[in-house]
Amino acid sequence: MAKRFDIKAFARSLPRFEEKRVVDTYMERLDTQGVSRRDFLALASAGAAVGAACAAYGLPTAAVASPNGKVAYLAWSASTEYNQLVSKGAEAVAKEYGFNYAFLDGQIDSNRQLNQFEQLTTQDAQGGFFNILDGSALKRVATLASDSNVYFGAIWDSLAWYTPFDAGQYYTLYAVPEERAAHRGVTEVLLQKVTDKFGGGDIVALTGTPGNWCEIARNAGRDSAFAKYPKTRLVDQLPGKWLREESLKATEDLLTRNKNIVGIVTQNDDEAQGAIAAVRQAGLVPGEDIFIVGADGTSLGARAIARGQQLATSGNSPVFTGAFMAARIYDVSHGFKPKAPERMLYWNSTIVTPDNVDGYIARYVDNGAVEPFDYRRLSRVLHPDDWDPQADLFPIDILQHWQGYPKPEGYEPPAAYTASHASGEWAAVTKDYADHYKIKFDGPSPNSKA
């Protein structure tokens, strides 16, 4: 006999979410960094209602999505300008597509990031994407995602040789700029400059977090640039750990240990800001006595180039990163099925120098209310025929991507990856993205007036 549902008893069983102290109790017990009280109430009330109803009928616990779903960006730290700009892109897509969005601060703690994603899976979100502190945590994320049918993606760090194919369909995308070429490019700008002005000289470097994929790739690109400039030499390096304060201290140490520095290669624009401050504190002039290059194309980096304090950066546009990842989460949660080569993607950066920084600033920095991308055309669901990646995207070669990491014994590429090469799908996807790439990454905004 079917169990009768007592609506009055059900109503009495619900938490009294109209009382502030009840909400605060739940928010204190949960790691709700980046979640508003209104957002919490909407999700918690719906979840409690359905949970109670299912229990009344003797059914398994169910979950209810918020009306338009939710996507979150889980950053390893919200303190860097890079992550703030990534969030800006994701939030713009959320606003344009009509879903909820949260920016979650991992506070340099991978366990916190795992907890945040686990909470996300209880909120019936469309998914989330990571700039994760520890790539090895992605295996646990993949399990949580598969158990809850929540999609996720990752940028930058990852567990070496671990791919979306190993994790299952809910790991929809791993995407990064092609960093070896990008950091070789900015380093070559530096080495050419010091060769022209000083006849060569000693170069030092700030690295990132040891063992991180981005650090290894950028270091490899940096080192390869020196072959063309034999009168320059890399004499010392220290970790800046992607942070301005750490980089200021590291640069102070490098300046003390090395007396004839003419150039500093940093791992990102936050590190470059720290290096600029240290050079100035030492009584030297950045851009005159010592030349500095960075990466990521942040607002601070671009403005420093315009002021003559920084020589170059690799403009991968953090805003694009957030927008593209959020659009993918939306698409796969609305029926889009990416082909195998589309699940791991590179894009090429723009090398930003004094020669082209004004155009970069006009589109990506001081753009007022003019958004730098046509966000709707990033979506394969919203624009199935005239979608546009708006960046030079192409599939990642797994066997090349993890150079510098020991290959696991007996390693074989994922079957789907191998089959995509054999069938011609890899080449077809590469061509498809190139053919749809109409709005150029290094051109004006598609939203600007002619």
N, C-alpha and C positions, 0 to 999 in steps of 0.2 A: 504493500500500500504506500502511495506517495506520502512523503512527510509534509505536513501542512506548515506553511511559512507564517510565523507569528510576526506581523509587521511592527506591532508595538514593542515586543521584546527586542526585535532587531534594532529599532530606533534607540531603545534604552542602552543597548550594548555599545553604541558608537562612542568614541572619545568625544569630549565636549570641545571641539576645535574652535568654538566661538570664544573660549577663554584663553587669554594670552599666556597664562602660566602653563596651560596644557601644551600649547604649541611649543613654548620655550623648552619644556621638559623633553619633548621628542627631539627637538633640534639639537639640544645639548648631548643627547644619547647617540645621535647619529652624526657622522662627519658631513655636515651640510654646507661646507665652504662653497660659496658661489651660488647657493640656492636661496632665493628670496622666500620670505614668509608666505607671500601669496602663492608662489609656485608650489611650496610645500603643502599648503592647504588644499590646493586643487588636486594634487596627486594623492595625498594621504587620505582625503575624504573619499575619493573614488575607490581607492584601494581597499579602505576599510569597509565600504559599503558592499563591494563585490565579495570580499573575503567572508564577511558575515553571512551574506546570502548563500554562498556556496556551502558554508558550514551547515546552515539550516537545512539545506537539501541533501546533505551527505555527499556532496560533490567535491572533487579535488579543488584546492585553492586556485583561484583564477586571478588575473590581473586586468586592469582597465587602463588603456592609454589615455593620456590627456587629449583633448579634442584634436589638436594638430600635431601631436608628437613632440619629441624633444631631441636635440643634439647637443652634446657637450664637448668642449675642448679641454682635455686633461693635460695641462702643462706641467713640466717638472718644476717650474718656478714662474710666478707671475711678475717677478721683479725686473726681468729683462725686457727691453723695448721690443726685441724680436717677438717674444711670446705675446706681448700686448697687441702687436700689429697682426699676428696670426689670428688672435681672437677677434680683432676688428673685422677681418675678412669673413670669418665664420658667422659673426653676428649680422653682417650685412646680408649674407645669403639667407639666414633665418628670417630676417625681416621681410625680404623680398619673396620668399617661398611660403611664408605664413606658418612657421613652426616656432616652438620655444627653444631657447638657447641658454646654456650656462657655461661660464668660464671658471674652471676649477683649478685652484692653486695647489700643486703637489708639495710645495715648500721643501723642495730638494729631498724628498722622502718617497722612495718607490712603494713602500708599504701603504703610505697614505694614498698614492695614486690607485693602487689595487682596491683599497677600501672605497674610494670614490666611484670607481667603475662598478663595483659590486652593488653599491647603492643605486647607481644609475639603472642597473638591470631590474631593480624592483619598481622602477617608476614608469615602466612601459615606454621607454624612450626608443626612438628610431636607432640611436647608437651614439658612439663617441669616437673621437680620435685622439691619439696620444702623441705628445713629445715626451717620451718616457725616459726616466732617469736610468733605469736598469733594463736593458733589452731582454734579459732572461725572464723578466716578469710577464712577458707577452704569452708564454705558455699557459700561465694561470688565467690571464685575461681571455685567451682563446677558449678555455674550458668554461669560464663563466658566460661568455658570449653564446657558445653552443647550447648550454643548458637553458638559457633564457631567450634564445632567438633574437639577440640584440647584435647589430653589426658594429664593427670597429675597424679603424684604420690606424696606421702609424707613420710618423715622419721621423727622419733622422735615425735615432738609435734602434737597434734590433739585436736579437740574439743571432750571432753569426751562423749562416747557413740554414737559418730557420725562416721559412717563407709562408705566405698565405696558403699555399698548397698543402703545407704540412699541418696547418691549423684548422682547416675546414672552411666552409663557405662564408662563415660570419666574419672572418678576417678578410675583408673585401679589398683592401688596398694598402700597399706599402709604397710610399712615394717620397722622393728626395731630389734636390737638384743634382746634376752631374758635377760633383765637387772636385774631382781631380783636374778636369779641364778648367773649371772656374777659378780655383785657387792658383793654378799655374798661370792663368791669365793675369790676375792681380799682382802676383809676384814678379812676373815679367815687366809689368809697368814700373814697379819699384826698381828693379835691377837696371832697367834701361835708364831711368832717371838718375840714379847714383853713378852710373857709368858715364853718362853725359856730363854731369856736374862735377863729380869728384874724381873721375877716372877709375871708379870701382870703390871697393872698401868692405868693411866688416858689417855683416847683417846679423841681427839677433831675432829671435822669434818667441811669441807667446803661443803656447799650445792650449788645447782644451782639457777635457777630462781624459786621463790616460785610458786607452782601450776602447774608447767610444768610436763608432764607425766614422762619424764625421771628422773627428780629429785625425784618424789614420788616413782617410782619403785626402783631406786638405794638406796634411803633412807631405803626402806623396806628390801631390800637385806642386806644392811649394818647392820641394827638393828637385823635382824634374826641371824646374825653370833655370837652375844655376848652370846647367850644361851649356846654355847659349851665352852666358856671361862669365867668362873665365877670370875676370878681374874682380869679381865679387866672391865672397865666401860666407857661409853660415857658421858663426863662431860660438854661439851659445843659445840656449832656450830654457824657458821655465813655464810651468803651467799657469795659465790665467783662469782656467776653469769656466770660461764663457762669461765671467762676471767682471764688472768694472772695478770694484774695490780690490779683488784679488789681482787683477791685471796691473793696477797702479803699484801695488806692493812689489809684484814680480818685476815690473819695469825698473823700479828703483834699484832692485838688486842687480839687474842686468847692467844698468848704467854704472853701478859701482864696480862691478867685476870686469867691465870691458870699457876701455878708455877711448876707443876710436870708432864708435858706432856711427854709421851713416844711414841705417835703415832698420825698421822694425816690421816684421810680418806678423800680424795678429790673426787669431782664428775667427773673430767676428767683430762687428762694429762696437759692441759693448766693451770688448777688450781694447779696441782701438781708442775708445774714449779714455780708458784708464791709462793707456800708454801716453796719450796726448797730455794728460794732466801731469804725469810723472816727468815727462820731458820739460814741460814748462816750469815745474817746481825745481828742476835742476838748473834753471837759468838758461835753457836752450830754447830755440824756436822751432816748433814742429812745422814742417813744410819748408824750412830753410836749412837748419843745421842737421836735422834728422827727418827722414821721410817715413811715413807710416801708412800701411794699407790694412784693410779689414775685409769683412765678408758679410753678406746678408742684405745689404742695401736698405738699412733702417733709415728712419728720418734723421736721426742724429748723425749717422755716417754720411748721408748725402749732404747735409748742411755743413759738416766739417770739411768736406771736399770743396764746397762752394766758397768757404772761408779761406781755403788754402792750408788748413791744418792737417788734412788727411789727403793722401794722393789718389787712392782708388778703393773700390769695394766691388764685390760681386753682387749685382742687383738681382737676387732671386725673388724679390717682392714677397715679404712675409704675408701681406694681405692676400696675395694669390694663393699661398699655401692654405690658409684657413678657408678661403672661399671654395677652392677646388675640393678639399677634403669634406667640407660640409655638404657640398652638392653631391658628392658620391654617396655619402650616407643616405641622403634623401632619395637618390635614384634607386639604390638597391632595395630600400625599404618600400619603394613604390613600383617594383616589378622589373627593374633593369637587371639583366644578367650579363656581367662583364665576361668577355672572352679571357682565356688564360693570360695572354700577354698584357692585358689591361689591368691585371692585379698587382703588377710591380712596374712602376713608371719613374723615369727620369724626366727632368726638364732642364733646358739650358738657361743659364743666367746671362744677364747683360753686364759686361764689365763697365762700371761707371767711373769716369775720370773727369778732370776739369773740362774736357772737350764736350761731354754730353750730359753733364750733371744738371744743367738747367732744365732740359727736357724731362729728365727723371724726376726732378723735384716738382715740376709742373703737374705731372701725372700722379705721382705716388706720395708726395709730401704736402706741399702747399696747394692742394687741389680744392679747397673749400668744400662746397657741397657736390662737386663733380666726382662721382665714384670712378675708380680706375678701370673697372671691368663691367661688362654686360653680364651681370650675375645670372640672369635667367638662361642665357645661352650656354652656360656651363653645364646645364642639366640635359641629360639624354632623354629624360622623361618629358620635360616641359618643351623641349625643342628636338624631337626625334630626327628631323631631317637637316636642320640648319644649326645644330649644336656647334659650338666653337670652343676648343680648349683654351684659346687665348694665350697660349705659351707653347713653346716647341717641345712637346711631350713625345716620348718614345719608350719602348719597353726596356726594362733592365735586363742585362745579361748576367744571370746569376753567377756564372763561373768567373766573371770579371769583377763583379761587385764586391766580393769579399776577399779580394787580394790583400794579403797582409795577415789573414787569419788562417791558422792551420786547418786544412780540410779534414773533416772527420774520416776515420778509417772506413774504407769501403763506400764512401759517399757516392751516390748517384743522383743526378738532378731529378726533380719531381717528374712523374710520368706525363702530367699535363703540359709541363714546360717543354719536355722533349718532343711530345706529339705535336705541339703547336709549331715547332720548327719544321718537323718532317712534313706536315700537311700544307705548309705555306701560310698558315694562319698568322704566324709571327710577322711575316713580310706584309701581309694584307692589313693587319692592324697598324703597323708602322706607317703604311701609305695612307690609311684612312685618317689617322690623326694629322698627318702632314696636309692632306687635302682639305680638312676642315679648319685648319689653322689660318684664319682670315684676319682677325684682330691681333696685330703684332704686339708682342710683349714690350718691345723697345720703341713703340710709336706713341702717338697721342691717345688719350682715353677715348673709347668709342662713344662716350657720353658728352664729350666736349663739342662746342659749336665750331664749325669750320672757320 
